[in-house]
């Protein structure tokens, strides 16, 4: 058991990552507490206006959609540790101002809008920088483990943070929650400042890095485009549980708030298990691993829409939560470990944009469908549409592989070697030999 635990948490043996993880646990918990307090505050200031709540959410996520690609460019051009110190300092300062306004009774709705806009702008830079900085702390061998542990503490905070926020709001108001969120940022900054920079595996920086260079690098790598496309379509159609779970609980099973909480907890528990399962990964996952996880997710989400009873739905949601995180992490690891370190910040910016940017659009589609055909239709449509998209991506990849193999065979037969020449070795086209390109990490499992 001890050996298994050491294996699961082996990346925490790296001092720099340990400092980083402690700060992130506190910061993410504070962020989820802040989400609950912010929503509650907006509703309190506007007499339960759903329009105002949606506008604040839009103010926070719009900068992520517009600026994340430029955030990835900054991550590739500058020192990532210093950039993260700056981002967390700005976020902490904004959170402190908002907390003081609330505690002093001077908070107005426009203050909340300004904070949401500021936080979204900072996140557009912080998220791709943070994701690409993990590899500098632990190196490519421990990156899957460290990334999966990040998913574990994120989902744990998603369960504990809102629960703690609810109790604190009832006891002392939203101002206390906001103050605690502001206090979480110095922990992140302190951990970053205490790191031993000599132990970081620095990625090469390009002071003239351009966004278009990163996009060209991504477009020239089919082994990166395929998992990115899967993340795009599965995120767009399938990962809309913030809408489908409340509708399923309230309109299908007629559950109360406590029962809805049980469904949310079941999904979060599965997500935790999926993150823990990902810690066993030792290298770059194969394309089959990513597509297999995507297919499992599609099947489980569709089955959840069919669930005849509340208990069956809870069990299926646990399995769906597992598949959700396992797929997202497998795709993330395949993209991160396969990309050239010089472009990693920009590539991960595209990943962030695809993962987070498609969810609001998908939510509109699923919400519209659920309002007309019922809550189950949202899960059916999400699962089946994701399945169709996954099969389409697999078909396109297979077609490209066959065309490349045919072109290689035609080229080899068109110019037969001389009698004295050594027989040529058969190689895949350059675009498909992604795992042999500079900066890429060799896959640990069977070849695709």
N, C-alpha and C positions, 0 to 999 in steps of 0.2 A: 504493500500500500504506500509506504514512504517513497519507494522508488518511483511509483506511478505519479505521486504528487510532485516529486522533484522534476519528472519529465514534463508534466503539465505546466508547471510554472518556471521552467528552466530559463526563460528570458529575463525573469526577475533577478537572476544572479548577476546580471549586468548592472553595475551601480548607476550609470546614467539613466537607463530605462526604469530602474526602480524609483529614482527620484521623479522621473516624468510621470510614472503611473500613479504615484501617491497624489501628486498635484492634480492629475486628471480625474481621479476618483472624487476628490473634493469639488473640483470645478463642475464636472458633469452633474453631480448631485445638486449643486447649487443652481445650475441652469434649469434642471427639471422642476425644482422648487419654484424658480422664477416664472416658468411657463404657466404654472397653475395660478400663482399670485397675479401675474399680469392679466390673464384671462378674467379672473375674478374681479380685479380692479376695473377693467374696461366695462364689464357688465354693470358694476356698481355705479360707475360714473355716467352711464348712458341709459339707465333703466332697462337693462337686459337687451341691448340692441345687438342683434346678430350681425347687422351690417357693419357696425363699428368694430366688432370683434374680427370680422373678416378683413376689414381694411387694415387693422394693425398687423394681422398675419401677413397680408400682402406687402406691407411696408418692410417687414423683416426679411421676406424671402425674395423680393424683387431684386435687391442688390446682388444676392447670390446668383440669380439667373443672368444678370447683366455683367457682373464683374469677376466671376470665378476664374474665367480663362486668363484674365490679366493677373489675378492672384497667383495662378500657377507660373506665369512668366516671372513675377517677382521672386517666387520661391527658387527658381532656377538661376536667377541673377544675383541673389544676395545670400548672406549667411542665414541659414534657416533658424538657428537658435536665437540669434538677435532679432529676427523678424517676429518670432513667436513671443519673445519678451515684450516687444513693442505692441503687438496685437492684444495680448492679455492685459497689459497696462492700460491701454485705451478702453478696453471693455470694462475693466474693473473701475476705472474712473467714471465712466458713464453710469454704471450700476450704483456707485456710491452717491452720485448726484441725485439719481432717481429715488434712492432710499431716503436720503435726507429730506427731499421734497415731500415724500409721503409721510415720514415721521413728523415733519413740521406742519402738516395739514395744508401745504401749498400746492399739492400736485394737481395738475389739470390734464385733460385728455391729450392735449397737444404735446405735453411732456412725454407721455407714453409713446406717441407716434415717433417723436424725435429719437427716443431711446431705441425703439425697434429698428428704425432706419440706420442708426449708428451701429447697432449690433450686427445687422445684416451685412453692412459694408465691411466691417472687420472680419466677419466670418468668411466672406468671399476670398479673403487673403489667408486667414488662419487655417481653414480646413485643408486645402491642398498642401500648404506648408507643413502642417502637422503630420499628415499622412506620409509625405515623402521624407520627413525627418526621422521617422521610426527606423528606416533602414540605415540611417547614419548612426543611430545609437546602438543597434544590435547586429548589423551586418545582414547579408542575404540569407545565411543559414538559419538564423533565429527569427527572421522577419515573419514567416507564417505564424509562429507561436506568439510573438508579441502582438501581431495584428489581431489574432483571435482572442487574446486576453483583453485587448481593448474593447472588443465586442461584448465580452463578458461583463466588464465593469460598466459599460454603457447601458446594457439592458438591466443590470442590477440597479443602477441609479434610476432608470426609468420606472422601476417598481417602487423603490424606497423613497425617492424624491417627492413625487406627488403625494404619497401617503403622509410624509412628514410635513409637507406644506399645508395640507388640509388641517392637520391638528394645530399647527402654529397660527394659521389664519384665524381659526376659531378661538384660540387662546389670546392672541395679542395683535392680530391684524396683519395686513399685507406688508406694512413697513418693516416688520421684523424679518420676514422672509427675504425681502429685497436686501436688507442689510447683511444677512447671512450669505446671500449670493455674492454681494460685493466683497465680502471677506474671503471668499473662496479663491479669488483671482491671485492675491499675493502668494498663496501657496504654490500656484503654478509658476509664477515668476521666480520665486525663491528656488524651486527645484531646478529651473533652467539655469539660474545664475550659479548654482552649486555644482553643476556638471563639470567633469574633467574634459576639457575640449581636446586634449591630446589623445583621448580614447575614442573619439568620434571617427567614424569612417566617412570622411568628407566626400561628397559627390563633386565632380568637377563643375565649376561655375563659369558661366559665359556672360560677361558684362554686356554683351550686345545681343543676348538671347531675344529672339522674336517669337511671337505667338504662332506665326505661320510655319516656322521651322518645326515646332512641336506637332502641329497638325499634319505636316507632311510626313514626319516620322511615324505618326500613328497610322496614316493612310497607307503607307508603304509596308505595313506589317499586318498581314491577314490574321496572324495568330493573336493580335491585339484587337483588331476590329471585330472579330467574331464574338468574344466575350463582352465587348463593349456594346454590341448590338443586342445581345441577350439581356444585359442589364437595362438597356433602353426600353425594350418591349415588355419585359417582366415588370419593371418598375412602373411603366405607364399603365398597364392593364391589371396587374395582379397585386401590387403592394399598396392597396388602399384600405387597409384594415381600420384606420381611424374613422372611416365611414361605415364600412360593412359590419364591424363588430357591434357598435351601438344599435344599428338598425336590426341586426339579427337578434340581439338580446331583447329589444323592446317590442318589435312588431311581430316576430315569429314566436318567441318563447314567452313573451309578455312578462319578462323578468324585471325585478326591481333593481335599484342601484347596486345593492350588495351582490346580486347574482351577476349583474354586468361586470362587476369587479372581478368575479371569479373567472369569467371568460377571458378578461384582459390578463389576469394572472396566469391562466393556463397558457396563453400565447407567449407571454414573457418568459415563463418557465421553459418552454420549448426552445425559445431563443437563447436562453442561457446554456442549455444543453448543447445546442448547435455550436455556440462559441467555444465551449469546452472541447467538443469533438474536433474542432479545427486546430486546437493546440497540438494535436498529435502529428500534424503535417510537418514534414521535414524539408520540403523543397517545392519547386513550382508544380502546381497540379496540372494534370494533362487536360486536353480539350474534352476528353470523354468524362472526366470528373465534373467539369463545369456543366456540360450539357445534361449529364445524368442527374445532377442536383436540380437543374432547372425543370427537367421532366417530372421529378418527384414532387417539386413544389406545385407544378400545374395540377397534377393528379390529386394531391392532398387538398388544395384550395377548392377544386371542383367537388370533391367528396364532402367537404365541410358544408357547402351549400345544400347538399342532400340530407345532412344529419337529421334524423327523425326526432331526436330527443335532446334535451339540454345536456345530459351527461355525455352522449355520443359527440355532440358538438365540442364539448370541452376537451375530450380526448383527441379529436381530430385537429383542434386548434393547437394543442401541444405539439403534435407532429408537424403541423404547418409552420409553427414558429421555428422549430428545429430546421426544417428545410429552407426557410427564408434566410436565416443567418448563414447556414452552411453554403448555400448557393452564393450569397452576396460575398462571403469571405473567399470562396474558391475563385470567383471571378476577379476579385480584387487582387488576390495573390498571383493569379496568372498574368494579370496586366502589370502589376508592380515588378515582379521578378523577371518579366520578359522585356521590359522597356529599357532603353539605354539610360543610365543614370543622368546623363546630360539633359535629357528631356523629361525626366520623371515627374517633376513638378507640374509641367504643362499637361502631360498625359493624365495625371491624377486629377487635375482640374477638370478635364473633360469627363472623367469618371464621376466626379462630384456633381457636375452639372447634369449629367445624364441621370444619376441616381436620385438627386434631390429635385431637379428641375422638372422631371416628368410627373412626379407624384401629384402636384396640384392639378395639372391638366387631366391626368387619369381620374382624379377625384371628381372632376366635373362630369366626365363621361359616365362613370359608375354611379354617381349620385343621380344623374338624370335617368339612367336606366332603372335604378332601384325605386325611384319615385313612381315610375309607371308600371313596372312589372313585379315589384316586391323586392324585399331584402335578399332573398335567395338568389335572385337573378344577378345581383351584383357579384356574388361569389362565383356563380356559374360562368358568367361572362368573363370575369377576370381570369379564372383558371383556363377556360377553353381558348380565349384569345391569346393568352400567354403560351399555351400549348401550340397553337397554330404558328405563332411567331417563332417559337423555338424550332419547330420542324422546318420552317422556311429557312432559318439561318443555317441549320444543319445541311439542308439540301444545297444551298448556295456554296457552302464550304466544300462539300463533296464534289460539286460540279467544277469548282476552281481547281481542286486537287487533280481531277481527272484531266482537265485541259492542260494543266502544267505538266503532268506526266506524259501526255501525248506529245506536247511540244518538245519535251526533252528527248523522247524516243525518236521523234522525227529528225531532230537536230543531230542525234548520234548516228542515224543511218544515212543521213545526207552526205556526210564526210567520213567515209570509212578510214580507219587508221592504216598507216603504212605497215609493211611487214616487219620493219625494225622497231616500230614504235611500241611502247608499252600499252597494254589494253587499258582504255580509260575506265575509271570507276564511275558508277552511276550515282549521281547526286541529285537531290531535289533542287528545284529552282531557288535562286537566291532569296526571293521573297518568302519562301516557305521554310528556309533554313534559319528561322528566327532564333532558335536556341543556340546557334553558333555565332551570332553577331556579337561584336564587342559590347560589353556591358551587360549582356544577358546572362542569366543563371541557368545552369544545366538542370533539366527536370530530374526529379528524384525517382519518379515512377516510370512506368512503361511509356515508350514514345507514342505520340498520337497516331 
